[in-house]
Amino acid sequence: MSEEIAKTAADHVTDTLTQLKEMRHYSKANVERLTATWLLFDGELSKLKQTEKIDDLMNRQSQLHDALETLIADLEDVLQKMQPPEEQAEKQ
């Protein structure tokens, strides 16, 4: 049986950053797709009185994307501070 190597706190932050960046990618793609669809059918949805629902959804998706951007930046700063001083100097 293989032995699992214990992950460090930095490893966990890195894993979390990877997942958040993936979420950000899909969030952005979803917003772009929804916007494109919205622009094509704005008139029809307006007649059906569904525009407020779509607007709300687009705003929420945009808020999620903005929150992901902020969290990613914050965690990247945390991860940089977790690196030993010699590794920080090499990366700069």
Beta strands, then each sheet from edge to edge (+ up, - down):
end
